[in-house]
Structure formats: structure tokens, C-alpha cells
């Protein structure tokens, strides 16, 4: 751990260390799956994926499951064999399935771009 002291990030982390006890007091109920404000959850009506990772600590998975259950359109997406940050490719397929199902169930058809038209920055449809 001594090598961390030579990294530029060390100064930033240590300058904020005094805030950690208060931050923990504020966040701990959420990490334990308690404390989600009901009015906040009820106000979010859009289909909402809440990702959890198979290698995340249990308290984080519990909080994610509780949040997904509290949201009217919430759905827990477990991504196995991933840590807290995960990899984009591992998450892409569960998210694709979620949004396709949300489209079918709630919003009707999504407007699709014609093949070859730009779908985003530098992207083209693969039709």
C-alpha cells in the first residue's frame, strides 16, 4: 500500500478523508437495502435497469435488489462473473434484452433508423 502515496490521486483521496465518516453514515442504510425514499421511487416510472454484479459484495447486491424492487419499472439485472465496475461487453446483452422487452411491454415500437443511416456518433445500422 505504500506505493499509493506516490500516485497523484493520493493527495486528492487524503484531502477528502475527513468526509468519509459522514458519507458512510449517509450511504450505509442504502447499501443495506433500507432507506430508499418512497416518493423518489414512485416518481421514477420509466423502465429502469438496476445492474448488480455477481462478484460484488452481498450488501451491494442487496441494495441493488431493493432499489429495483422499489422502482415501479425497476428490474434487477445480475451480470455474473463481473465485479463492481464490470465490463461493457458483459453488460451489453442484458441491457439490450431489457430495453427490447421494455419497448415491447410499455412504449410500443421504437423508431428505427433506415439501414445505412447514422444511428449515433460514427455508428451505422447493421441491417
QUIPEHU-V796049 format. One record per run of one state. SS is the DSSP state (a for helix, b for strand, c for the rest). FROM is the first residue (numbers start at 1). TO is the last residue. If there is no record, write none. Layout:
((SS | FROM | TO) (SS | FROM | TO))
This chain:
((c | 1 | 1) (a | 2 | 6) (c | 7 | 7) (a | 8 | 15) (c | 16 | 16) (a | 17 | 31) (c | 32 | 37) (a | 38 | 43) (c | 44 | 47) (b | 48 | 53) (c | 54 | 57) (a | 58 | 70) (c | 71 | 73) (b | 74 | 79) (c | 80 | 87) (a | 88 | 107) (c | 108 | 117) (b | 118 | 120) (c | 121 | 122) (b | 123 | 124) (c | 125 | 127))
